[in-house]
Amino acid sequence: MKLAQVILGILPIICWLAPTEGARILGVFPFPAKSHYIVSSAVIAELARRGHEVTVIACHRQEEKLNNLTEIIVEPRYDFWSDISKAFNNLDIFQLTDMSIGDNMRMANILGDQPTEYALKHPEVQKLIHSTDLEFDLVIVEQFFQEAFLMLAKKFNAPMVALTTYGFDNTLSGFMGQITPWSHSPHLYYPFTDRMTFFERLHNAYVCLYTELNKHWVHMPRQNELAQKYFAHLPGPLPSVWDLERNISVILMNNYVPLEWPRSLVMGMVPIGGVQIKPPKTLPRDIRQFLDEARNGAIYFSLGTNVDSSRMPASKVEAFIKVFAKLKERVLWKWGDENIPNLPKNVMVKKWMPQNDILAHPHVKLFISHGGLLSVQEAAYRSVPILAIPFFGDQFLHTKKAANDGYGIYLDFNNITETSVTWALQKLLYDPEYMIRMQEVSKIFRDRQSSAMETAIYWIDYTIRNKGAPHLKSSAALLPWYSLYLIDVIGFVFGVLFASLLGIYLIGKFIRRSTKSKKEKLYYKIN
């Protein structure tokens, strides 16, 4: 009898903690960059493994075959780099390292406009948009310049969870009801910290305001036009993309302390930094042997999925080769065509390398990287110091953080010479402070109540269980900006104060005139 009572007592708790079973989930990740889908695909695959029926719009296929995963692949993939090159007078990626905020916003608008419409027009995506027999319990979207796709939540009458592959961005604040002061929250594209000087705060306020105005007056209207155009068949009136964005229930942000500065967050903004990191797999035989025999340690050199080392200017390539030839350490170099003239014996080049597995090898002592968020997270997780060479976007921010916190060195691409590379490698390889600091960072980054993946899955299931979890949404998201920041209240107070002072002034002036007039009349009567 007592056992039955105990079972009946804990059964509701078990049911509450149990994951949501068999939900129908639509994942929307149409941006073509491989690095973006690395994060999204990890979450999607885990949802499918846990029994959810998942349909996903993407530009890349899952590596793992999953029975309950349906993929709508947008292929051939859109070449957004070609658009960017044309917009910037045929400059290549190595010449985009010093961009103004105006240039950054031009690039952002390009990343949003053409790739979004290209995906919306795709025949398989059109079938989904015009389907009449599909239903979904949740829509998961990537929050990266493709807001027109938010209309899918309207079509399927489903709540939304958003996922950012780049971590926190100040533009997330408005639609989530989060107040983020620009005084200590640096712009995503600039190498500021949370402790800015007056002129850095002035600059940060300018670029943040520029970004908000560009989003409101340029980017979002274009996305709204696309949404209204490609979903015109739905019964109206259709909501605007601004309204749809405010309906996002939870946003999963791919960052975590200490790689991110601490900040206040509303409940629906959840850090899941490092969600893409998996246990290391066995390395390919040639790479494993190369690293196993690196008794003096090894360096891993990769500039990410968008930057090909083989396209670097010859002078920069020569500088690296000369420095590597003098090292006792071995170097694994991700190189586009696997062919470098005069390659030193201690260097191996390959077109593709399993980065997560390489960084986990105990002989890897240094990571030469572009400073991309995923690379920084994986280096931190594996306790590997970083020599970062940023090129665009948020890479400068992560690189500056690494340099300021002592677990990496920031090397400007334009300043790469044999001397500068030698100096940076000597510091990182032979000054133990960098490794000690990175080990401290790794310990903090790993120290969590639950893993990044468990956190992500919990909040997705939570949103489904609670039918969009509207109780998480701050009412601040519904306020216009002038009400959110009390500009209307401040204006009213100053207006009342001004009116009061003006009234006092006018009354005083009237009294003075009346007194003066009476004195003048009395004077004339006397005389």
C-alpha positions as CSV (number, residue, x, y, z in Angstrom):
1,M,0.0,0.0,0.0
2,K,2.8,2.4,1.0
3,L,4.7,1.5,-2.2
4,A,1.7,2.3,-4.3
5,Q,1.2,5.6,-2.6
6,V,4.9,6.5,-3.2
7,I,4.6,5.6,-6.9
8,L,1.4,7.6,-7.3
9,G,3.2,10.5,-5.5
10,I,6.2,10.6,-7.8
11,L,4.4,9.8,-11.0
12,P,3.2,13.4,-11.7
13,I,6.8,14.6,-11.1
14,I,8.2,12.0,-13.5
15,C,5.6,13.0,-16.1
16,W,6.4,16.7,-15.7
17,L,10.2,16.1,-16.1
18,A,9.8,13.7,-19.0
19,P,10.6,15.2,-22.5
20,T,7.8,16.1,-24.8
21,E,7.1,13.0,-26.9
22,G,6.5,12.9,-30.6
23,A,6.0,16.7,-31.3
24,R,6.0,17.8,-34.9
25,I,8.7,20.4,-35.4
26,L,9.6,22.5,-38.4
27,G,13.2,23.8,-38.5
28,V,13.9,26.8,-40.7
29,F,17.6,27.4,-41.5
30,P,17.8,28.7,-45.1
31,F,21.1,30.6,-44.8
32,P,23.7,29.0,-47.0
33,A,26.8,29.3,-44.8
34,K,28.0,25.9,-43.5
35,S,29.2,27.4,-40.2
36,H,25.7,28.5,-39.3
37,Y,24.2,25.1,-39.9
38,I,26.7,23.4,-37.7
39,V,24.9,24.8,-34.6
40,S,21.4,24.3,-36.0
41,S,22.0,20.8,-37.2
42,A,23.3,19.6,-33.8
43,V,20.0,20.7,-32.2
44,I,17.9,19.3,-35.0
45,A,19.6,15.9,-34.9
46,E,19.2,15.7,-31.2
47,L,15.5,16.5,-31.4
48,A,15.0,13.8,-34.0
49,R,17.0,11.2,-31.8
50,R,14.6,12.0,-28.9
51,G,11.6,11.0,-30.9
52,H,10.3,14.2,-32.4
53,E,9.1,14.3,-36.0
54,V,11.3,17.0,-37.5
55,T,11.1,18.6,-40.9
56,V,13.9,21.0,-41.7
57,I,14.6,23.6,-44.4
58,A,18.4,23.8,-44.9
59,C,21.2,24.2,-47.4
60,H,23.2,21.3,-46.0
61,R,22.3,17.7,-45.3
62,Q,22.6,16.0,-41.9
63,E,25.6,13.7,-41.7
64,E,23.6,11.2,-39.7
65,K,20.6,9.4,-41.3
66,L,17.6,9.7,-39.0
67,N,14.3,8.0,-39.8
68,N,12.1,10.7,-38.4
69,L,13.9,13.6,-40.1
70,T,12.6,15.1,-43.3
71,E,15.0,17.4,-45.1
72,I,14.0,20.1,-47.6
73,I,17.4,21.0,-49.1
74,V,17.8,24.4,-50.9
75,E,20.2,23.5,-53.6
76,P,22.2,24.5,-55.4
77,R,23.3,26.8,-52.5
78,Y,23.1,30.5,-53.1
79,D,26.5,32.2,-53.6
80,F,26.2,35.2,-51.3
81,W,29.9,35.9,-51.5
82,S,29.6,36.7,-55.1
83,D,27.0,39.3,-54.3
84,I,29.2,40.8,-51.6
85,S,32.2,40.9,-53.9
86,K,30.3,42.8,-56.6
87,A,28.9,45.2,-54.0
88,F,32.4,46.0,-52.8
89,N,34.0,46.5,-56.2
90,N,35.2,42.9,-56.5
91,L,37.3,42.9,-53.3
92,D,38.0,39.5,-51.9
93,I,37.5,38.5,-48.3
94,F,41.0,39.4,-47.3
95,Q,40.4,43.0,-48.2
96,L,37.3,43.3,-46.1
97,T,39.0,43.6,-42.7
98,D,38.5,47.3,-42.2
99,M,34.8,47.9,-42.8
100,S,32.8,50.9,-41.6
101,I,29.4,50.4,-40.0
102,G,27.8,51.5,-43.3
103,D,29.7,48.8,-45.1
104,N,28.7,46.2,-42.4
105,M,25.1,47.1,-42.8
106,R,25.3,46.9,-46.6
107,M,26.7,43.4,-46.2
108,A,24.0,42.5,-43.7
109,N,21.3,43.7,-46.1
110,I,22.8,41.6,-48.9
111,L,22.9,38.5,-46.6
112,G,19.2,39.1,-45.9
113,D,17.7,40.0,-49.2
114,Q,18.8,37.7,-52.0
115,P,19.4,34.5,-50.0
116,T,16.0,34.8,-48.4
117,E,14.1,35.2,-51.7
118,Y,16.2,32.5,-53.3
119,A,15.1,30.1,-50.6
120,L,11.5,31.2,-50.7
121,K,11.3,30.6,-54.4
122,H,12.8,27.1,-54.2
123,P,10.2,24.5,-55.5
124,E,10.4,22.3,-52.4
125,V,10.0,25.3,-50.1
126,Q,7.0,26.5,-52.2
127,K,5.4,23.0,-51.7
128,L,5.7,23.5,-48.0
129,I,4.4,27.0,-48.0
130,H,1.3,26.0,-50.1
131,S,0.8,22.6,-48.3
132,T,-2.7,21.9,-46.9
133,D,-2.1,18.6,-45.1
134,L,0.9,19.5,-42.8
135,E,0.7,20.6,-39.1
136,F,3.5,21.5,-36.7
137,D,3.6,22.0,-33.0
138,L,6.6,24.3,-33.1
139,V,8.7,26.3,-35.6
140,I,12.4,26.8,-34.9
141,V,14.0,29.6,-36.9
142,E,17.6,30.9,-37.2
143,Q,17.6,34.6,-36.2
144,F,19.9,35.8,-39.0
145,F,18.4,38.3,-41.5
146,Q,15.7,35.9,-42.8
147,E,12.7,37.3,-41.0
148,A,10.3,36.7,-43.9
149,F,10.3,33.0,-42.9
150,L,8.7,33.9,-39.6
151,M,5.4,33.9,-41.6
152,L,5.6,30.0,-41.4
153,A,4.5,30.3,-37.8
154,K,1.4,32.1,-39.0
155,K,0.7,29.5,-41.7
156,F,1.0,26.6,-39.2
157,N,-0.4,28.5,-36.2
158,A,2.6,27.4,-34.2
159,P,4.7,29.0,-31.5
160,M,8.3,29.9,-32.3
161,V,11.7,29.3,-30.8
162,A,14.6,31.2,-32.4
163,L,18.3,30.2,-32.4
164,T,21.3,32.5,-32.9
165,T,24.5,31.0,-34.2
166,Y,26.4,34.1,-33.2
167,G,25.5,34.5,-29.6
168,F,24.0,37.7,-28.2
169,D,23.3,40.8,-30.3
170,N,21.9,44.1,-29.2
171,T,19.2,43.9,-31.9
172,L,17.6,40.9,-30.1
173,S,16.7,43.2,-27.1
174,G,13.7,45.0,-28.7
175,F,11.5,42.1,-29.7
176,M,12.3,40.1,-26.5
177,G,11.6,43.1,-24.2
178,Q,15.2,43.3,-23.0
179,I,16.7,46.6,-22.1
180,T,20.4,46.5,-23.1
181,P,22.3,49.7,-22.3
182,W,24.9,50.5,-25.0
183,S,27.1,51.8,-22.3
184,H,28.4,48.3,-21.5
185,S,27.1,46.1,-24.2
186,P,29.4,46.3,-27.2
187,H,28.2,46.1,-30.8
188,L,28.6,42.6,-32.3
189,Y,30.9,43.8,-35.1
190,Y,33.3,46.0,-33.1
191,P,36.3,45.0,-30.8
192,F,35.0,46.8,-27.7
193,T,34.6,45.4,-24.2
194,D,32.0,45.8,-21.5
195,R,34.3,48.5,-19.9
196,M,34.5,51.1,-22.6
197,T,36.1,54.5,-22.4
198,F,34.0,57.6,-23.0
199,F,34.9,57.8,-26.7
200,E,34.4,54.0,-27.1
201,R,30.9,54.4,-25.6
202,L,30.3,57.3,-28.0
203,H,31.4,55.2,-31.0
204,N,29.4,52.2,-29.7
205,A,26.3,54.2,-29.3
206,Y,26.7,55.5,-32.8
207,V,27.1,52.1,-34.5
208,C,24.3,50.6,-32.3
209,L,21.9,53.4,-33.3
210,Y,22.9,53.1,-37.0
211,T,22.2,49.3,-36.8
212,E,18.8,49.8,-35.2
213,L,17.8,52.4,-37.8
214,N,19.0,50.2,-40.7
215,K,17.1,47.3,-39.3
216,H,13.9,49.3,-38.8
217,W,13.9,51.4,-42.0
218,V,15.9,49.3,-44.5
219,H,16.2,45.6,-43.7
220,M,12.8,44.8,-42.0
221,P,10.7,46.5,-44.7
222,R,12.4,44.4,-47.4
223,Q,11.8,41.2,-45.4
224,N,8.2,42.3,-44.8
225,E,7.7,42.7,-48.6
226,L,9.0,39.2,-49.2
227,A,6.8,37.8,-46.5
228,Q,3.7,39.5,-47.9
229,K,4.6,38.4,-51.4
230,Y,5.3,34.7,-50.8
231,F,2.6,34.1,-48.3
232,A,-0.2,36.2,-50.0
233,H,-2.3,33.1,-50.4
234,L,-2.9,32.8,-46.6
235,P,-6.1,34.3,-45.3
236,G,-5.5,37.9,-44.2
237,P,-4.8,40.3,-42.9
238,L,-1.2,39.0,-42.6
239,P,0.9,40.1,-39.6
240,S,4.0,42.2,-40.2
241,V,7.5,40.7,-39.6
242,W,7.8,43.1,-36.7
243,D,4.7,41.5,-35.1
244,L,5.9,38.0,-35.9
245,E,9.3,38.7,-34.4
246,R,7.7,39.9,-31.1
247,N,5.9,36.5,-31.0
248,I,9.1,34.5,-30.6
249,S,8.7,32.7,-27.3
250,V,12.3,31.7,-26.6
251,I,15.6,32.6,-28.1
252,L,18.5,30.1,-27.7
253,M,21.8,32.1,-27.9
254,N,25.0,30.3,-28.9
255,N,27.3,31.8,-26.3
256,Y,28.2,31.4,-22.6
257,V,30.5,33.0,-20.0
258,P,33.4,33.6,-19.9
259,L,33.5,33.9,-23.7
260,E,30.6,36.3,-23.3
261,W,30.3,39.3,-21.0
262,P,27.8,38.9,-18.2
263,R,24.5,40.8,-18.8
264,S,20.9,40.8,-17.6
265,L,18.5,38.7,-19.7
266,V,14.8,38.1,-19.7
267,M,13.7,34.6,-19.0
268,G,13.1,33.7,-22.6
269,M,16.7,34.4,-23.6
270,V,18.8,31.3,-22.9
271,P,22.5,30.9,-23.4
272,I,23.5,27.5,-25.0
273,G,27.1,28.3,-26.0
274,G,29.0,25.3,-27.3
275,V,25.9,23.2,-28.2
276,Q,27.7,22.0,-31.3
277,I,30.6,20.4,-29.4
278,K,30.6,16.6,-29.3
279,P,32.8,13.9,-27.8
280,P,35.9,13.5,-30.1
281,K,35.8,10.8,-32.7
282,T,38.8,8.7,-33.9
283,L,40.9,10.8,-36.2
284,P,41.7,9.8,-39.8
285,R,44.7,7.5,-39.8
286,D,47.2,10.0,-41.4
287,I,46.2,12.9,-39.2
288,R,46.3,10.7,-36.0
289,Q,49.8,9.4,-36.8
290,F,51.0,12.9,-37.6
291,L,49.8,14.2,-34.3
292,D,50.8,11.2,-32.2
293,E,54.4,11.6,-33.5
294,A,54.4,15.3,-32.7
295,R,56.5,14.9,-29.5
296,N,57.1,18.6,-29.3
297,G,53.5,19.5,-29.8
298,A,51.4,20.6,-32.7
299,I,49.6,23.7,-34.1
300,Y,46.3,23.5,-35.8
301,F,45.7,26.3,-38.5
302,S,42.2,26.9,-39.9
303,L,40.5,30.1,-40.9
304,G,37.0,28.6,-40.9
305,T,34.5,27.6,-43.6
306,N,34.4,30.9,-45.4
307,V,38.0,31.9,-45.6
308,D,40.3,29.7,-47.7
309,S,44.0,30.0,-46.7
310,S,45.1,29.0,-50.2
311,R,43.7,32.3,-51.5
312,M,45.8,34.4,-49.2
313,P,48.2,36.9,-50.8
314,A,51.6,35.2,-51.5
315,S,53.5,37.4,-49.1
316,K,51.3,36.3,-46.2
317,V,51.6,32.6,-47.2
318,E,55.4,33.0,-47.4
319,A,55.6,34.6,-44.0
320,F,53.8,31.6,-42.4
321,I,55.8,29.0,-44.3
322,K,59.1,30.6,-43.2
323,V,58.1,30.7,-39.6
324,F,56.7,27.1,-39.6
325,A,59.9,25.8,-41.1
326,K,61.8,27.0,-38.0
327,L,59.5,25.4,-35.5
328,K,60.1,22.2,-33.7
329,E,56.3,21.7,-33.4
330,R,54.3,20.2,-36.2
331,V,51.5,22.1,-38.1
332,L,48.2,20.9,-39.4
333,W,47.0,23.5,-41.9
334,K,43.5,23.5,-43.5
335,W,44.4,24.5,-47.1
336,G,42.0,24.7,-50.1
337,D,43.9,22.7,-52.8
338,E,46.2,20.6,-50.6
339,N,49.2,21.9,-52.6
340,I,51.8,24.3,-51.3
341,P,55.2,24.8,-53.0
342,N,58.2,24.3,-50.7
343,L,56.1,22.9,-47.9
344,P,58.2,22.3,-44.8
345,K,58.4,18.7,-43.6
346,N,56.8,19.5,-40.3
347,V,53.6,20.8,-42.0
348,M,50.6,18.8,-43.3
349,V,47.9,20.4,-45.4
350,K,44.5,19.1,-46.1
351,K,41.3,20.6,-47.7
352,W,39.2,19.4,-44.9
353,M,40.0,18.5,-41.3
354,P,37.8,17.4,-38.3
355,Q,38.4,20.4,-36.1
356,N,36.6,19.3,-33.0
357,D,38.6,16.0,-33.0
358,I,41.9,17.6,-33.7
359,L,41.6,20.2,-30.9
360,A,40.9,17.3,-28.5
361,H,44.2,15.7,-29.3
362,P,46.6,16.1,-26.3
363,H,49.6,17.2,-28.5
364,V,47.7,20.2,-29.9
365,K,49.2,23.3,-28.1
366,L,47.9,26.2,-30.3
367,F,45.1,27.1,-32.6
368,I,45.6,29.7,-35.4
369,S,42.1,30.8,-36.2
370,H,39.9,33.5,-37.7
371,G,38.3,34.1,-34.4
372,G,34.9,32.7,-35.4
373,L,32.6,32.0,-32.4
374,L,32.4,28.2,-33.0
375,S,36.2,28.0,-33.2
376,V,36.7,30.0,-30.1
377,Q,34.2,27.9,-28.2
378,E,35.8,24.7,-29.3
379,A,39.3,25.9,-28.5
380,A,38.1,27.0,-25.0
381,Y,36.4,23.7,-24.4
382,R,39.6,21.8,-25.3
383,S,41.9,24.3,-23.4
384,V,43.9,25.3,-26.6
385,P,45.1,29.0,-26.7
386,I,44.3,31.0,-29.8
387,L,46.2,33.1,-32.3
388,A,43.3,34.9,-33.9
389,I,43.3,36.7,-37.2
390,P,39.8,38.2,-37.7
391,F,38.4,39.2,-41.1
392,F,34.8,40.4,-40.7
393,G,31.6,40.4,-38.5
394,D,31.8,39.2,-34.9
395,Q,35.3,37.8,-35.3
396,F,36.8,41.1,-34.0
397,L,34.7,41.0,-30.9
398,H,35.7,37.4,-29.9
399,T,39.3,38.1,-30.8
400,K,39.5,41.2,-28.6
401,K,37.9,39.2,-25.7
402,A,40.5,36.5,-26.1
403,A,43.4,39.0,-26.1
404,N,42.0,41.1,-23.2
405,D,41.3,38.0,-21.0
406,G,44.8,36.5,-21.7
407,Y,43.9,33.3,-23.5
408,G,44.8,34.5,-27.0
409,I,46.6,37.0,-29.2
410,Y,45.0,39.3,-31.8
411,L,47.0,39.6,-35.0
412,D,45.8,42.0,-37.6
413,F,45.8,40.4,-41.1
414,N,47.3,43.5,-42.7
415,N,50.2,43.3,-40.2
416,I,51.2,39.7,-40.9
417,T,54.9,39.4,-41.5
418,E,57.5,36.8,-40.6
419,T,58.4,39.0,-37.6
420,S,54.9,39.4,-36.2
421,V,54.0,35.7,-36.7
422,T,57.2,34.6,-35.0
423,W,56.5,36.9,-32.0
424,A,53.0,35.7,-31.6
425,L,53.9,32.0,-31.8
426,Q,56.8,32.4,-29.4
427,K,54.5,34.1,-26.8
428,L,51.7,31.5,-27.1
429,L,53.8,28.4,-27.3
430,Y,56.4,29.2,-24.6
431,D,54.7,31.6,-22.2
432,P,52.8,29.3,-19.9
433,E,50.4,32.1,-18.8
434,Y,48.3,31.7,-21.9
435,M,47.8,28.0,-21.4
436,I,47.1,28.5,-17.7
437,R,44.5,31.2,-18.4
438,M,42.9,29.1,-21.2
439,Q,42.6,26.2,-18.7
440,E,40.8,28.5,-16.3
441,V,38.5,29.7,-19.1
442,S,37.8,26.1,-20.1
443,K,36.8,25.1,-16.5
444,I,34.3,28.0,-16.3
445,F,32.9,27.4,-19.8
446,R,32.2,23.7,-18.9
447,D,30.8,24.4,-15.4
448,R,27.0,24.4,-15.8
449,Q,23.9,23.1,-14.2
450,S,23.2,21.1,-17.3
451,S,24.9,20.7,-20.7
452,A,24.3,23.2,-23.5
453,M,22.4,20.6,-25.5
454,E,20.3,19.5,-22.5
455,T,19.5,23.2,-21.9
456,A,18.4,23.7,-25.5
457,I,16.2,20.6,-25.6
458,Y,14.6,21.5,-22.3
459,W,13.5,24.9,-23.4
460,I,12.3,23.7,-26.8
461,D,10.2,21.0,-25.0
462,Y,9.1,23.6,-22.4
463,T,7.8,25.9,-25.2
464,I,5.8,23.0,-26.7
465,R,4.4,21.8,-23.4
466,N,3.3,25.2,-22.5
467,K,1.8,26.1,-25.9
468,G,4.3,28.9,-26.7
469,A,4.9,29.8,-23.0
470,P,3.4,33.3,-23.3
471,H,4.0,33.8,-19.6
472,L,7.7,34.1,-20.3
473,K,7.2,37.1,-22.6
474,S,8.0,40.5,-21.1
475,S,5.4,43.1,-21.9
476,A,8.3,45.4,-22.7
477,A,8.4,43.8,-26.1
478,L,5.0,45.3,-26.9
479,L,6.0,48.8,-26.0
480,P,7.2,51.4,-28.6
481,W,10.8,52.4,-28.0
482,Y,9.9,55.8,-26.6
483,S,7.7,54.1,-24.0
484,L,10.2,51.4,-23.2
485,Y,13.0,53.9,-22.4
486,L,10.5,56.3,-20.7
487,I,11.2,59.0,-23.3
488,D,7.5,59.9,-23.3
489,V,7.5,60.1,-19.5
490,I,10.7,62.1,-19.4
491,G,9.3,64.4,-22.2
492,F,6.1,64.9,-20.2
493,V,8.0,65.7,-17.0
494,F,10.2,68.2,-18.8
495,G,7.2,69.6,-20.6
496,V,5.3,70.2,-17.4
497,L,8.5,71.7,-15.8
498,F,9.0,73.9,-18.8
499,A,5.4,74.9,-18.9
500,S,5.5,75.7,-15.1
501,L,8.7,77.8,-15.5
502,L,7.2,79.5,-18.5
503,G,4.0,80.2,-16.6
504,I,5.9,81.6,-13.6
505,Y,8.0,83.7,-16.0
506,L,5.0,85.1,-17.8
507,I,3.1,85.8,-14.5
508,G,6.1,87.5,-13.2
509,K,6.5,89.5,-16.3
510,F,2.8,90.5,-16.2
511,I,3.2,91.5,-12.6
512,R,6.3,93.6,-13.3
513,R,4.5,95.3,-16.2
514,S,1.4,96.0,-14.1
515,T,3.5,97.4,-11.3
516,K,5.5,99.5,-13.7
517,S,2.3,100.8,-15.3
518,K,0.8,101.7,-12.0
519,K,4.0,103.6,-11.0
520,E,4.1,105.5,-14.2
521,K,0.4,106.5,-13.8
522,L,1.1,107.6,-10.2
523,Y,4.1,109.6,-11.4
524,Y,2.1,111.4,-14.1
525,K,-0.6,112.2,-11.6
526,I,1.9,113.8,-9.2
527,N,3.5,115.8,-11.9
